[in-house]
Amino acid sequence: MLTFDQLMKMTFYGQFVAGEDHLAIRPLIQKNQAFGVGSVLDYSVEEDISQEEAEQKEMDSCVSAAEKESIGEDHREKKYKAHKQFSDRRGGVTGARTYFYADEAKCDQHMETFIKCIKASGGSSMDGFSAIKMTALGRPQFLLQFSEVLVKWRQFFSFLASQQGGDGTEALEQRLELKQLQFLTTLGAKGDLTIDMLDWNSLIDDRTKISDLLVVPNVELGELEPLLKAFTEEEEKQMKRMLQRMDVLVKHAIENGVRLMVDAEQTYFQPAISRLTLEMQRLYNKDKPVIFTTYQCYLQEAYDNVTMDVELSRREGWHFAAKLVRGAYMYQERERAKDIGYEDPINPDYESTNIMYHRCLDYVLDEIALTRNANVMVASHNEDTVKHTLRRMNEVGLSARENKVYFGQLLGMCDQISFPLGQAGFPVYKYVPYGPVSEVMPYLSRRAQENRGFMKGALKERELLWKELKRRLASGELLHRPVL
Ligand SMILES: Cc1cc2nc3c(=O)[nH]c(=O)nc-3n(C[C@H](O)[C@H](O)[C@H](O)COP(=O)(O)OP(=O)(O)OC[C@H]3O[C@@H](n4cnc5c(N)ncnc54)[C@H](O)[C@@H]3O)c2cc1C
């Protein structure tokens, strides 16, 4: 009699997951490789926990001791409630796995798994990738608070720019009091404090106190103030360990000749994820592109972020490397913005997301054509986007052999795009999920239940397969011959 695991392997799991561990997935990786299709290994387990458990874990890990103590204060109370409401981060998300923080030992375990994944990637091909999610590597409280700090600094700089715009510093002096001006001058003299202190080596150094970086400008008082009153010693250590785990992964990636793909996640974590990834790129992408960041083009700010980072890479002389996606958390982001009452960060409609994607892509393709120093993965199942990329590559004179423009699709999806691209010599990669049946199923079943668009994709694929089968029967070329 068939067991549940065997049945899953013959059906759903078998279609979308490569196997249980790094050994079991090897034949599939090699088979794809023979057709010119590489792999981005993506260990895909997700805990099977109830919504209540997820909410509890998230609240325990995202709210610091100091915040819990100040729950009585109005603004903290509001923030706490808002976070609680959206604390099951799986809601409406079908294209990505979700990690909830349990404890430091669990994060070490995730790191060990990622290391195995990196080694498997290095062992199975010369130019593999491994994907990582930062939320798997530590207490998300740090990403949340660091993001808040970065957003406040960004708002501060836009405020400064608006004050200085048009009528210059005179207007600024008229509007600000002397004390505030002195404070701005001090900031100017030191450079912008937070930003300068962020080089990767100082971040992971035990002597740097992370909470010292979590300061925000208070223009009214003319002072820098901590985001939160106090951090416990344990919280300090947890923040540091998250960064150190990332550093361990990068070093393993370099040793094994594997590129590290840092996935993008929710907007309340993403500024920190992007910033930390950028700091790693500044250090480790000097000779070649080792670390890839991810831009979500459904975000209204995507183009500004891409152009700012490309310009920085050009100025500082490191390799820009990025994956472009449309974004997996749209429904959750929209609902959260509406409920909490801030501006929806997502483009108003699908068409504007498409325009944003192609605008960001065109900018990076132009940069590659100009400097040969940037790299991009077009991670999309959208045929128009793939065709657009091929057309633009042709227009700006980029050939497939230069190995600067990659294509990415999920395993089991859009094979009608991936394999012809691979056979035509374009670097194309499948995100290859793997892991034990029981641990991958919670994520897979969520994906099946929630993503109606994804089922439409499968139908389209079936239609195309029938068409291809009929064509081959008619032309007498039924067996597929790989181009070697
Ligand atoms: C290899 C690979 C890696 C990925 N990595 C990540 C990652 O790190 N982080 C991440 O967030 N996602 C990631 N994704 C998922 C990705 O963001 C998309 O959700 C998914 O690929 C569908 O987009 P598409 O371009 O393939 O297809 P399409 O069907 O053309 O686009 C669907 C997407 O368009 C956007 N959209 C749809 N309707 C609207 C609307 N009304 N208004 C605005 N925008 C709209 C949404 O982003 C939606 O997911 C990855 C996907 C792939 C293939």
The ligand as a Tripos MOL2 file, in Angstrom:
@<TRIPOS>MOLECULE
LIG
   53    58     1     0     0
SMALL
NO_CHARGES

@<TRIPOS>ATOM
      1 C1         13.1670   32.7230   -8.9570 C.3       1 LIG1
      2 C2         12.2130   33.5300   -8.1430 C.ar      1 LIG1
      3 C3         12.6350   34.1120   -6.9470 C.ar      1 LIG1
      4 C4         11.7380   34.8780   -6.1760 C.ar      1 LIG1
      5 N1         12.1700   35.5070   -5.0320 N.ar      1 LIG1
      6 C5         11.3370   36.3580   -4.3650 C.ar      1 LIG1
      7 C6         11.7910   37.1360   -3.2680 C.ar      1 LIG1
      8 O1         12.9440   37.0420   -2.8420 O.2       1 LIG1
      9 N2         10.9180   37.9790   -2.6680 N.ar      1 LIG1
     10 C7          9.6110   38.1500   -3.1130 C.ar      1 LIG1
     11 O2          8.8840   38.9750   -2.5620 O.2       1 LIG1
     12 N3          9.1580   37.4070   -4.1460 N.ar      1 LIG1
     13 C8          9.9730   36.5260   -4.7770 C.ar      1 LIG1
     14 N4          9.5010   35.7990   -5.8460 N.ar      1 LIG1
     15 C9          8.0610   35.8250   -6.1740 C.3       1 LIG1
     16 C10         7.7300   37.0070   -7.0780 C.3       1 LIG1
     17 O3          7.8410   38.1980   -6.3530 O.3       1 LIG1
     18 C11         6.2920   36.9510   -7.6550 C.3       1 LIG1
     19 O4          5.3620   36.8780   -6.6060 O.3       1 LIG1
     20 C12         6.0280   35.8250   -8.5950 C.3       1 LIG1
     21 O5          7.1420   35.4510   -9.3360 O.3       1 LIG1
     22 C13         4.9260   36.2540   -9.5810 C.3       1 LIG1
     23 O6          5.3890   37.3180  -10.3900 O.3       1 LIG1
     24 P1          5.7650   37.0940  -11.9380 P.3       1 LIG1
     25 O7          6.5950   38.2070  -12.4170 O.co2     1 LIG1
     26 O8          6.3830   35.7460  -12.0430 O.co2     1 LIG1
     27 O9          4.3510   36.9550  -12.6570 O.3       1 LIG1
     28 P2          3.1400   37.9350  -12.9540 P.3       1 LIG1
     29 O10         1.9530   37.0340  -12.9460 O.co2     1 LIG1
     30 O11         3.3780   38.7420  -14.1710 O.co2     1 LIG1
     31 O12         3.0380   38.9380  -11.7290 O.3       1 LIG1
     32 C14         2.2790   38.7220  -10.5600 C.3       1 LIG1
     33 C15         2.7910   39.7410   -9.5770 C.3       1 LIG1
     34 O13         2.4640   41.0760  -10.0200 O.3       1 LIG1
     35 C16         2.2160   41.9210   -8.9140 C.3       1 LIG1
     36 N5          0.8170   42.3820   -8.9860 N.ar      1 LIG1
     37 C17        -0.2710   41.6240   -9.3050 C.ar      1 LIG1
     38 N6         -1.3990   42.3630   -9.2160 N.ar      1 LIG1
     39 C18        -1.0190   43.6130   -8.8510 C.ar      1 LIG1
     40 C19        -1.7390   44.8150   -8.5770 C.ar      1 LIG1
     41 N7         -3.0700   44.8840   -8.6740 N.pl3     1 LIG1
     42 N8         -1.0320   45.9130   -8.2010 N.ar      1 LIG1
     43 C20         0.3210   45.8750   -8.1070 C.ar      1 LIG1
     44 N9          1.0410   44.7600   -8.3610 N.ar      1 LIG1
     45 C21         0.4000   43.6380   -8.7180 C.ar      1 LIG1
     46 C22         2.4260   41.0590   -7.6630 C.3       1 LIG1
     47 O14         3.7480   41.2530   -7.2610 O.3       1 LIG1
     48 C23         2.2110   39.6360   -8.1770 C.3       1 LIG1
     49 O15         2.9160   38.6750   -7.4140 O.3       1 LIG1
     50 C24        10.3820   35.0340   -6.6200 C.ar      1 LIG1
     51 C25         9.9820   34.4430   -7.8260 C.ar      1 LIG1
     52 C26        10.8640   33.7160   -8.5820 C.ar      1 LIG1
     53 C27        10.3950   33.1220   -9.8670 C.3       1 LIG1
@<TRIPOS>BOND
     1     1     2 1
     2     2     3 ar
     3     2    52 ar
     4     3     4 ar
     5     4     5 ar
     6     4    50 ar
     7     5     6 ar
     8     6     7 ar
     9     6    13 1
    10     7     8 2
    11     7     9 ar
    12     9    10 ar
    13    10    11 2
    14    10    12 ar
    15    12    13 ar
    16    13    14 ar
    17    14    15 1
    18    14    50 ar
    19    15    16 1
    20    16    17 1
    21    16    18 1
    22    18    19 1
    23    18    20 1
    24    20    21 1
    25    20    22 1
    26    22    23 1
    27    23    24 1
    28    24    25 2
    29    24    26 1
    30    24    27 1
    31    27    28 1
    32    28    29 2
    33    28    30 1
    34    28    31 1
    35    31    32 1
    36    32    33 1
    37    33    34 1
    38    33    48 1
    39    34    35 1
    40    35    36 1
    41    35    46 1
    42    36    37 ar
    43    36    45 ar
    44    37    38 ar
    45    38    39 ar
    46    39    40 ar
    47    39    45 ar
    48    40    41 1
    49    40    42 ar
    50    42    43 ar
    51    43    44 ar
    52    44    45 ar
    53    46    47 1
    54    46    48 1
    55    48    49 1
    56    50    51 ar
    57    51    52 ar
    58    52    53 1
@<TRIPOS>SUBSTRUCTURE
     1 LIG1         1 GROUP 0 **** ****
